[in-house]
């Protein structure tokens, strides 16, 4: 094929794409609507009534134990029945849909879909918590209930429309919008307090967390993770010191005791934490971080001996090149030389923190070697300059070590990583969602909260090092002088995003929840994912703590 023929082919392709874009844009555009309101009454997380009002009709009177919610219809457009076209046809958290069948019109609103957790469950990938699209079967079941007909009638005979809603709740006026410019110590401290007390309320007498909770029903979902248990314990210890709260402190101590008293076992010549025949570095590293925090904050000095024991176990898992073998098999008495995401970074941070308690030079040496491995040969592969996984523990380990073992290589690594992360951080207008400060792979994905939280933790750690770095270090790293405002901007926007979506009155649809007081202060998976995992609150809370430490005068 000649060059001229290729040019014509590409030109035709460009014209075809443009025409398709115009067609899809016109098909997906919404026609404006005014004066139509779907009014719902909610009590105890259950919808108890619904009317559709037009024009200037008066709203229903509200009983003391009810919440009347008006969802104003502001736009309508076409919507396909077919699976993928339907699933991808609704903007999560903004669009519901309507159906006309036998002369009757029924609505499935945003709140209906949120309550049923239908958004972002059309298809899942990589992880069960990551999904895309509206779950068609759930949505059609809701619509069939509204119409009082079998689902097959909806599928075969109903005419569907996409409907854009705006929610108004007179009894719950919205709180002021939190942005980078409006962040203050009072606002952030309140967010930490809410997140810490959510976790504290959900630690039982034995010290176990309600690991995963469905916010709409307040039901505990089966499953558990000891690394996340340990991480949540660490945040509770942080918050207890900051808030001077006995409730939070005692919750941290119960959760810590659960690990030490019930699951500290022998791993060959060492001691480790596990509930089965294999022990992993991640659980033990984060437990070590939590125990060290309890000692350093004065909550319980008795954990000093366990800090030494777990630090010794982690050192025993380290290879000569600084990498760690991430599993210990108790049955064979040997480490397994396998590696998982995050574990080496967690171990580097844990050993660096443990050194402040043990004063054992071996802990400092092991932490330094692990960090060097992470910022050197550990990421030496094609494309490593542009990876986007959440390397948040490495930058925190760098910060923890800086005063005792500064690593310009680690700082350069973290600065490169944050340069890439800022390219992924969304701004106003980048997507249809309230996603300013979030990190995402594109405008169609609902923004997740935990990436913003973990990247915020890492940004705060890197910013702390940049502020402390010596003049010689700055001279050695070209352009470091301009990094401070960039990192500060990245962190502040991430924290503001997290606070805007925290489940507190005025910022969350509390009427959707069966037990609003039980889940108050939690952080959801996303604005439409109302399953609450303990690490969501932990990472968000720790990012907020970082912001407070760096802004003593705000």
N, C-alpha and C positions, 0 to 999 in steps of 0.2 A: 504494500500500500504506500502510495506517495505521500509526501509531507502535505501537499495541498488537499489530498483526500482526507487525511487525518484532521486537518483544520476544519474541513466541512463537517466531518463526523462530530467533532467536539462542539462546533457551533450548533448543530442540530440537537445534540444532547442538552446543551445549555438552554436552548429555546424550549425543549420538551420539559425540562425541570421547572422553568419559569411558568409555563402554562399549567403544569401540575400544581405548583405552589399557589397560583392564583385560584385554581379550582378548589383545592382543599381549603384555602383560606376563606373563600366565599361560602363553601358548604359548612365550615365550622364556625362562621361568624354568628353572633347572637343578635337578634333584633331586640331593641330596647322595649321594656315593659314598665308601666307605671300603675300604681294603685291596686295591685294584686298582692294580698298578704295571706300566707299560710300560717295560721295561729295554732300553736300547740300548748297544751298544759301538761306539766311534768310534776310528778310527786315521787320522791324516793328513788330517782333514777328510772322511773317507768312513765311512759307517755300515757296519760289518762284521758285526753280529749284532743279533738282537732276540728277546726272550722276553717273555711276559706272565705276571706272577706274581700270585697271589691269597693273601690271608691272610698268614701269617708266613713265607712261603717265603724261603729264603736268597738273597742277591744273588750274582751271578756273580763269581768271582775275577778280579782285574784284572791283565793283563800290563803289563810295564814301559812299553811303547809304546802302550798303549790307555787310553781313558777310558770308564768305565762310568757311564752317566747313567740315573738313575731319574726317570721322569715319572709322578708320582702322579696318578691320576684322582680328582678331588674333586667332579665334578658332571657330569651328563648331561642332555640335553634334545633336543627335536625339531630337525630340520634339513631344509629343503626341497631338492629336486633342482634346481629351476628356476634359471636363470642369475642374475638380480639377487637373488633371495631367498637363494640359496646364497652368493653373493659377499658379501652384507651380513649373513649369518647368523653369521659367526665374528668374535670379538673378536681383532684382530691381536695376536700375541704371547702370547695367553692360551688361545685355543681351537684345538683340532684337531678331528678328527671320526672316527667309526667307521662301519663298514658291516657289515651282516649279509647274507650271500649263501649260499644252499644250506647253511645250518646253520653256516657259518664266520663268524667275526668277525675283522676286521682294523682296525688303527688307523693313522691318519696324525696324527702328533703335532705339537706346536708346533715342535720342533727340525727335523722333516722339512720343514715349510712354510718355516721360516726358511732352511734350507740350500738349498731350491729357489727362494728369493726369490719366494714366491707371494703373500705378504701385500701389500696396498696396490697391487696390479697388476690388480685386476678392471676398473678403468677409470681412465684418466688424463685430466687436464684442465689447461689453461693451460701446463703445462710437463711434459715427459716424466718428470721426477723426482717429480711430485705425482700421487698416485693414491689410490684408495679401493677397498676390498673385496678379497676373496681371488680369485686367478685360478683360475677353475673348471676350465679345461682342464688346467692344471698339477696341481691338487689331485686331479682324477679319474685322471690318469695315475699319480700316486704310489699311489693306492688300488688301481688295477688291478694294479700291480706287486706290491703286498703280497698280493693275492688270487690272483695268477697267472692272471688272466682278461683278455679284451679289455675295453677301456674301455666299449664299448657295453653289455656285461653290467652294469657298474656303473651306467650311466645308466638302463638299462631295468628292472633287477630288484633292485638292492640297496636295503636299507632303511638310511637314514642317520640318524646321531645326532650332535649337537654334544657335544663332550667338553672339559671344562675341566681343564687340567693344571697341576701345580706341579712344577718341576724341582728335583732334589737331586743334587749331585755331591760325593761324599764326598772325592774327591782334590783338589777345588778349593773349599775352604770360602769362603763369600762374605766379601768385605771389609766393614768397617764402613760403614754407610750414611752418605753425605755429605749434610748439610743445611746450611742457613744458619747454624745454631748451631754446627756442627762444623767450619766452614771455618777453616783456619789457613794461615799462610804456607807451612808445610811441605807441606801437602796441595795447595795451588794451585801451588806451585813444581814439585812432582812432575808435576802435570798438564801444565804448560808444557813441562817437560823431555821428557815422553813425546810430546807433539804435535810438538815441534820435531825430535826425533830421527826420528819417523816421516817427516816431510817430507824431512829431510836424507838419510835412507837411500834415498829415492826420487827423488833428483836424479842424473841420469847424468853421465858425463864431459863431455858437451857442454853441460850446464847445463839440460837439459829435465827436467821432472817427469814421473813417471807420473801423468798428470792424473786419470784415473778408473780405479779398481781394484775388481774384484769380490772382496770379502774371502773368500768361501767357496772360491774357486778360485785366488786370487792372480793372476788374469789381468788384463792391462791392457785396458781398453775403449777403442775408437777415439774420437778427438775431442781438441780442445785449445782453450784460451782464454787469450789473452795478458793480459787484465786480471786473471784469477785467477792466472796465473803471476807477475805483478808483485806482487799482494797477498800471495802465499805467500812471495815473496822478502823483502818488507817484514817479515813476521812472523819469518822466519829471522834477519834482521838484528837485530830487537828481542831475540829469544831469545838470540842469540850474545852480546850485551852482558850480558844478565841472568845467563846461565848460565856465562859465560866458557868457552864450549865451542869448541875449534878445529874439531871436526867440523861443528858447526852453522854456524860462521862461513865455513868453506870452501865449504859447500853454498850459502850465501847468495851468496858471491862468484861461484861457477860459474853460478848462475841469473841473477845480474845481468849477468855478462859475456855470457851468451847473448843478452840483449836489446841491450846496447850494441854488442857486436862484430859480431853477425850481422844485426841488424835496424834499426840506426840509419841512416836514409837521408835524402835531401833531400826536403823538402816545400816547393817554391818557394824562397823565400829562407831558410827555416828548416830545422831538422833535426827529424825525428820518428821514432818507432818503429812499424814496420808490416811485415807480410810479404806485402802485396799492394798494389794500386794505390790503395786508400783507407786513410787513417789515421784512427783514432777517438780522441776525447778521453779515453775511459775507460782504454785501454791506456797512453797516454802520461802521464796523470795518476798512475796507480798506479805506473808505472815511476819517475816523478819522486819519489813518496813513498818508494819503496824506495831509490833512489839517494841521496836526502837522508839517510835513516837510516844508510846505510853511511858517509857523510861525518861525520854528527853523532856517531856512536858510535866513530869512529876506525878503522873496519874497513878503509877504503880512500879516502884523500883524493883519489885521481885522478878520482873521479866528479864532482868539483866543476864541471869544464867541461861535463859532460853535463847536470848540474843546470841550469846557466845556459841551455844550448841548449833543453832541454825546456820550461823556464819561458817562454822567449821564444816557442816554438811555441804554448803554451797562450794566452799573451796575444794572439797574432795571431788566435786563433779567437774572441776575445771581442767581443761586440756592445757598442755604447755604453750599453745599459741594464743591462749586467752579465751577461746570459745568454751562454752560449757556443754557437757553432755546432759540433756534435758530430762532424762528419766533414770531412776534407780530401780532395779528389779530386786525386791527383797527375797524372792524365792531363790534366785541364783547368787545373790550377794554381789552383783556387778552393775555398774552404770551402763546404760544403753546410749550409744553415741548417735542420738537423733536430735534434730533441732526444730523448734516451733517458733512461730512469730511471737515477738515480745519478750520471751523468757530470758534471753541474755541481757536485754536492757533492764528488765526488772531485777535481775541478779546483780548487775553493776550498781544500780541505785541502792539495793538492799545492803550490799557489802560496804558501800561508801558511807551509808548512814550508820550501819552497825559499828564502823570504826570509831565513831564519835562516842560510843558507849564502851567498847572493848579496849580501845587504844592498842589493839593488836596490829602491828605493822603488816602482818600477812593479809588482813582484811583490806587494808589500803592498797597493797600490791595487787591483790586479786581483782579489786574493783577497777584499778587503773588498767590492768591487762585486758579485762573484759571490754572496757570502753574503747581502748585502742583497737581491739579486734572489730568492734562494731563500726567505727568510723574509718577503718582502713580496709583490710582485705575482706572483711565480712560483707561489704557491699561492692566489691570489685567485680562487676559484671556489666555487659553491654546494656545500657539503658538505666544503670543505677543512678545516674544524675537526675533522672526524671521519674523515679518511682513515686507512687502516691499513697503507700500504706502509712499507717499512723505510728510513726517512729517516735512516740512521745516519751517513752521511758529513757531513751538514750540521752536526750537533751536534759532531762531532769538529773540523770547521773552526772553529766558534765557539770551542771550547776553545783551539785552537792560536793563534787571533788575539787572545784576550782580553787578554793583557798588553800588546799593541801597538795594538790597535784594538777595544776592547770594544764589544759591540753588545747593549744591553738588549733590543732587538727580537728578536735571535736567541735570547737566553736565554728570553724570554717564549714564543717559538715552540717551543723545545725542551721547556719545561715543559708546555705544552699537549699536545704530542705524547706525552710520557711519561705524562701523566694518562690519555690514551686507551689507551696501551699497557698500563698497569697494569690497566685494565678487562678487557683480553684475557689477562692473565697468569693462568695456572691455579694453583689451590691444591689441597691434599690433598682428595680426594673429588670434585673437579670432573669427573673422567672415570675410566674403569676403568683407565687407564694410570698408570705412574709418571711423572706429568707436572707435579709441583709445580715451579714456576719456568718452565715452558714458556709459549709464547704460541700461542694457537690460536683458530680460529673456532667451535669447538664441541666437545662431549665425544665425538663419534664419530670424529673425525679423529685418527690417530696423531700425536703431537706431533713436530714437526720440530726438529732441533737448531740449524740455522743461524739461524732467527729469534731464538732465545734468545741466540745468540752476538752477532749484529749489534746487537740491542737492548741487550745488555749493554755493548758497546763505547760506544754512544751514551749509555747511562745513566751510565757511568763518566765520560765527557767532561762531561756536564751537571752531575754531582755535583762534579767538580773546579772548575767555574766557580762553582757556588753557594757552595762553600767559600771561594773567593777573592774573591767579589764584594764591593765596597765597601759601607759603610753607606748611602751615598747611593743606590746601585743597589738595595739592599734596600728602602729607603723608596719608591723609584719603582715597585717591583713588589710589589704587595700580596700577602701570603701566602707570600713566598719563604722566610721563616724556617722554615716547616714542611715545605719541600721536601726538605731534606737527608736525614732519616730515610726518607722515601718512596723516594727514588732509591737510597739505600744498600740498602734492603730489596729493591727490584727487581733490582739488580745481583747481590746475594749469592745470591738464589734462582735467578737465571739461571745463575750460575757453578756452583752446586751441582748443578743439573739436568744441565749439560754434563759435569761430572766423573763423575756417576753412570753415564753412558752411554758414557764413553770406553772404547775397546777395550783393556782391560788385564786381566790375570788377577785373578779374584775379582769382577769386575764385568761381564764379557762371556763368552759361551759360546765360549771359545777353541778347544774341541775341534771346532767346526764348520768351522774354517779350515784350508785345506791347508798354509799356511805362517804359523803364528801369530806367529813372530818378525818376519816381514816387515811385517805390518799392525799390530803392537802400537803403541799410542799414538794411532792414528787416531781420528777422530770420524766416525760413520756419519751417513747422512742422517736417520735416525730409529731408534728402538729396533728396528724390523723391516726397515729399508732398509739393507742391508749393502754398498751400493756407496759407495765412499770417494772423494770429490772433494777436491782440494787446498784449495779455499776453505773446506770444512767445518772442517779443522784450523786454517786461518789465522784465521778469524773467532773461533773458540773460544779459540785461544791468545791473540789480542790482547785479548779480553774478560778473560781471566785476568790478563794483564799489567796491565790497567787496575785490577783489583781489588787486585793487589799494590801498585801505586803509591799507592793510596788508603788502604791499611791497613798502614802500616809497623810497627805494634806488635802485630799479631795473632799 
